[in-house]
Amino acid sequence: MHSTEHPEIMCGLGLDQDTAAFIEAAAGPGYALRNLPPDAVAWMRGTEGRTQAAWVPWEIWTALPKNRREVCGQDDCVRRILLLDEDAALLETEEVLSEGFVTAVRAPLTRFKVRDALLRLREMDSLTADLRRKTEEIALERELLVRKSNHLTFLNRVLSRASSSLDPATILSKARSDLRSLLPLTALAATFWARQENGESLSAELYMPCLLTPPESDEWQQALITATEQKAGAKLSEYRQVCLTPDRSRKPVPGPGAGRLLLLTLSVGGEDFGCLALLTEKGLRLAKDQVQTLNACVNHLALALRNAVLYRQVKIQADRDGLTKIGNRRSFEVRLADEAARHGRYDQPLSLILVDLDHFKHVNDTYGHPAGDEVLRDMAALLGEGLRSSDYPARYGGEEFAIILPHTSREQAALLAERLRQRVLERGFRVGTSKTPLTITVSAGVASLAPGASSQDLVLLADQALYMAKNAGRNRVVLAGPPSLVGNEGTEGVALGKALGQEAERPGPAVALNRLEAKSLVQAAAFM
């Protein structure tokens, strides 16, 4: 019941005064009736925010234009009650409802009929309110389902794209593209760390954006190093930088101080192994569902990245010699076959150096095998000095090493081999607890791939040259015969004086030789 101070206004359309007064009195003090002329239109609009009852005689309703009746039927704010004369034709309930009336009341009017009509009106309002509330709840649930569906679709796309590769750089580049649909991402970087053998320090790989100026590169490097040390709880002793593939737009990437930097730990099985750095807009605030989606995305990426890191570690272990950490025999053969095939396609020079430590058995017998292992490790480190990134050093077997030299002629390879021989001779190798450095010499065989020859032919040439160097007294470099001699006749050792008639400089300042070194190289082959 409504308060008498604020009664609910009912409308009457063309009612006679007695009927209007009776309806108002029968409705009670909570209602007030406003009787309007038959041609009034204001009643059809109702009152904003609340329903309104309207008492309409049948003869008045049928006299209204059809378009006005249609407009009136579209307004849910007006609940119409139909008034029928005593002698009016009987209307079926379907007819009453089809005209847009809640109910019909036949004369003569009684208090019960009026109250019953208003009760029906209230029931209709209650049902309408329930339906509206249910509709709103359904709409809200639908919105939540849409968000969850988008969330799952996003995570499925991230996981499927991340799982399609075992290269960390590729996974991070794809993640950068995917995360842009979740938040305004400016740049992405990452760091992966591992404990050193001593367990007290870290080694890390820093995956940084491309297109950085030197100051911005230093900023990103320092930010990733700091994040690594803070999250891993140890000092970083060594690291390697990897440049991620630039965006399609190839826009310059700002430094980490240009926005808000989100540092998200990468963890699998409760073990932290890396950190994802996301540069976003300053003052960015994430909604709760965005935070949940981002955390779930990082968990998926962590699993994919961990698999990629482990795969690469296993691959490195399979391709590297366990003692010297350079290429092993299997990886050497695969790499040499690939380079030989490339040489055949593009007619580019390819050379090979085989190096053997002289009298290495004496080192093992005198100082022990641990000392010999130490010498082999030092020798592997010395091999890597002055090589280009395209060169490939490997442990061929025992105390024998090999160096693949793409785009390098035989004479250039000979200069490098002689320089290596001199370095080994001048270097003192410390073994065990001995205070006296050990002097070691090496013998080397150099060969170049002839047109139409295979990688096995190249190894055979270099091995025969190495055999000749050892038979001739060791501590020297021997070149395999010219390409024209490759065939059934075998390999002929060539005097280095002939081979180096003109000084040849190998590309790269780290291995360029002067004339004195060339002269030393010629003297080393004087036995020929």
Secondary structure in CASP SS format (residue, H / E / C, confidence):
PFRMAT SS
TARGET T0000
AUTHOR 0000-0000-0000
METHOD secondary structure of the structure
MODEL  1
M C 1.00
H C 1.00
S C 1.00
T C 1.00
E C 1.00
H C 1.00
P C 1.00
E E 1.00
I E 1.00
M E 1.00
C E 1.00
G E 1.00
L E 1.00
G C 1.00
L C 1.00
D C 1.00
Q H 1.00
D H 1.00
T H 1.00
A H 1.00
A H 1.00
F H 1.00
I H 1.00
E H 1.00
A H 1.00
A H 1.00
A H 1.00
G C 1.00
P C 1.00
G C 1.00
Y E 1.00
A E 1.00
L E 1.00
R E 1.00
N E 1.00
L E 1.00
P C 1.00
P C 1.00
D C 1.00
A C 1.00
V C 1.00
A H 1.00
W H 1.00
M H 1.00
R H 1.00
G C 1.00
T E 1.00
E C 1.00
G C 1.00
R E 1.00
T C 1.00
Q E 1.00
A E 1.00
A E 1.00
W E 1.00
V E 1.00
P E 1.00
W H 1.00
E H 1.00
I H 1.00
W H 1.00
T H 1.00
A H 1.00
L C 1.00
P C 1.00
K H 1.00
N H 1.00
R H 1.00
R H 1.00
E H 1.00
V H 1.00
C H 1.00
G H 1.00
Q C 1.00
D C 1.00
D C 1.00
C C 1.00
V E 1.00
R E 1.00
R E 1.00
I E 1.00
L E 1.00
L E 1.00
L E 1.00
D C 1.00
E C 1.00
D C 1.00
A C 1.00
A C 1.00
L C 1.00
L C 1.00
E C 1.00
T H 1.00
E H 1.00
E H 1.00
V H 1.00
L H 1.00
S H 1.00
E C 1.00
G C 1.00
F E 1.00
V E 1.00
T E 1.00
A E 1.00
V E 1.00
R E 1.00
A C 1.00
P C 1.00
L C 1.00
T C 1.00
R H 1.00
F H 1.00
K H 1.00
V H 1.00
R H 1.00
D H 1.00
A H 1.00
L H 1.00
L H 1.00
R H 1.00
L H 1.00
R H 1.00
E H 1.00
M H 1.00
D H 1.00
S H 1.00
L H 1.00
T H 1.00
A H 1.00
D H 1.00
L H 1.00
R H 1.00
R H 1.00
K H 1.00
T H 1.00
E H 1.00
E H 1.00
I H 1.00
A H 1.00
L H 1.00
E H 1.00
R H 1.00
E H 1.00
L H 1.00
L H 1.00
V H 1.00
R H 1.00
K H 1.00
S H 1.00
N H 1.00
H H 1.00
L H 1.00
T H 1.00
F H 1.00
L H 1.00
N H 1.00
R H 1.00
V H 1.00
L H 1.00
S H 1.00
R H 1.00
A H 1.00
S H 1.00
S C 1.00
S C 1.00
L C 1.00
D C 1.00
P H 1.00
A H 1.00
T H 1.00
I H 1.00
L H 1.00
S H 1.00
K H 1.00
A H 1.00
R H 1.00
S H 1.00
D H 1.00
L H 1.00
R C 1.00
S C 1.00
L C 1.00
L C 1.00
P C 1.00
L E 1.00
T E 1.00
A E 1.00
L E 1.00
A E 1.00
A E 1.00
T E 1.00
F E 1.00
W E 1.00
A E 1.00
R E 1.00
Q C 1.00
E C 1.00
N C 1.00
G C 1.00
E C 1.00
S E 1.00
L E 1.00
S E 1.00
A E 1.00
E E 1.00
L E 1.00
Y E 1.00
M E 1.00
P C 1.00
C C 1.00
L C 1.00
L C 1.00
T C 1.00
P H 1.00
P H 1.00
E H 1.00
S H 1.00
D H 1.00
E H 1.00
W H 1.00
Q H 1.00
Q H 1.00
A H 1.00
L H 1.00
I H 1.00
T H 1.00
A H 1.00
T H 1.00
E H 1.00
Q H 1.00
K H 1.00
A H 1.00
G C 1.00
A C 1.00
K E 1.00
L E 1.00
S E 1.00
E E 1.00
Y E 1.00
R E 1.00
Q E 1.00
V E 1.00
C E 1.00
L C 1.00
T C 1.00
P C 1.00
D C 1.00
R C 1.00
S C 1.00
R C 1.00
K C 1.00
P C 1.00
V C 1.00
P C 1.00
G C 1.00
P H 1.00
G H 1.00
A H 1.00
G C 1.00
R E 1.00
L E 1.00
L E 1.00
L E 1.00
L E 1.00
T E 1.00
L E 1.00
S E 1.00
V E 1.00
G C 1.00
G C 1.00
E E 1.00
D E 1.00
F E 1.00
G E 1.00
C E 1.00
L E 1.00
A E 1.00
L E 1.00
L E 1.00
T E 1.00
E C 1.00
K C 1.00
G C 1.00
L C 1.00
R C 1.00
L C 1.00
A C 1.00
K H 1.00
D H 1.00
Q H 1.00
V H 1.00
Q H 1.00
T H 1.00
L H 1.00
N H 1.00
A H 1.00
C H 1.00
V H 1.00
N H 1.00
H H 1.00
L H 1.00
A H 1.00
L H 1.00
A H 1.00
L H 1.00
R H 1.00
N H 1.00
A H 1.00
V H 1.00
L H 1.00
Y H 1.00
R H 1.00
Q H 1.00
V H 1.00
K H 1.00
I H 1.00
Q H 1.00
A H 1.00
D H 1.00
R E 1.00
D C 1.00
G C 1.00
L C 1.00
T C 1.00
K C 1.00
I C 1.00
G E 1.00
N C 1.00
R H 1.00
R H 1.00
S H 1.00
F H 1.00
E H 1.00
V H 1.00
R H 1.00
L H 1.00
A H 1.00
D H 1.00
E H 1.00
A H 1.00
A H 1.00
R H 1.00
H H 1.00
G H 1.00
R H 1.00
Y H 1.00
D C 1.00
Q C 1.00
P C 1.00
L E 1.00
S E 1.00
L E 1.00
I E 1.00
L E 1.00
V E 1.00
D E 1.00
L E 1.00
D C 1.00
H C 1.00
F H 1.00
K H 1.00
H H 1.00
V H 1.00
N H 1.00
D H 1.00
T H 1.00
Y H 1.00
G C 1.00
H H 1.00
P H 1.00
A H 1.00
G H 1.00
D H 1.00
E H 1.00
V H 1.00
L H 1.00
R H 1.00
D H 1.00
M H 1.00
A H 1.00
A H 1.00
L H 1.00
L H 1.00
G H 1.00
E C 1.00
G C 1.00
L C 1.00
R C 1.00
S C 1.00
S C 1.00
D C 1.00
Y E 1.00
P E 1.00
A E 1.00
R E 1.00
Y E 1.00
G E 1.00
G C 1.00
E C 1.00
E E 1.00
F E 1.00
A E 1.00
I E 1.00
I E 1.00
L E 1.00
P E 1.00
H C 1.00
T C 1.00
S C 1.00
R H 1.00
E H 1.00
Q H 1.00
A H 1.00
A H 1.00
L H 1.00
L H 1.00
A H 1.00
E H 1.00
R H 1.00
L H 1.00
R H 1.00
Q H 1.00
R H 1.00
V H 1.00
L H 1.00
E H 1.00
R C 1.00
G E 1.00
F E 1.00
R C 1.00
V C 1.00
G C 1.00
T C 1.00
S C 1.00
K C 1.00
T C 1.00
P C 1.00
L E 1.00
T E 1.00
I C 1.00
T C 1.00
V E 1.00
S E 1.00
A E 1.00
G E 1.00
V E 1.00
A E 1.00
S E 1.00
L C 1.00
A C 1.00
P C 1.00
G C 1.00
A C 1.00
S C 1.00
S H 1.00
Q H 1.00
D H 1.00
L H 1.00
V H 1.00
L H 1.00
L H 1.00
A H 1.00
D H 1.00
Q H 1.00
A H 1.00
L H 1.00
Y H 1.00
M H 1.00
A H 1.00
K H 1.00
N H 1.00
A C 1.00
G C 1.00
R C 1.00
N C 1.00
R C 1.00
V E 1.00
V E 1.00
L E 1.00
A C 1.00
G C 1.00
P C 1.00
P H 1.00
S H 1.00
L H 1.00
V C 1.00
G C 1.00
N C 1.00
E C 1.00
G C 1.00
T C 1.00
E C 1.00
G C 1.00
V E 1.00
A C 1.00
L H 1.00
G H 1.00
K H 1.00
A H 1.00
L C 1.00
G C 1.00
Q C 1.00
E C 1.00
A C 1.00
E C 1.00
R C 1.00
P C 1.00
G C 1.00
P H 1.00
A H 1.00
V H 1.00
A C 1.00
L C 1.00
N C 1.00
R H 1.00
L H 1.00
E H 1.00
A H 1.00
K H 1.00
S H 1.00
L H 1.00
V H 1.00
Q H 1.00
A H 1.00
A C 1.00
A C 1.00
F C 1.00
M C 1.00
END
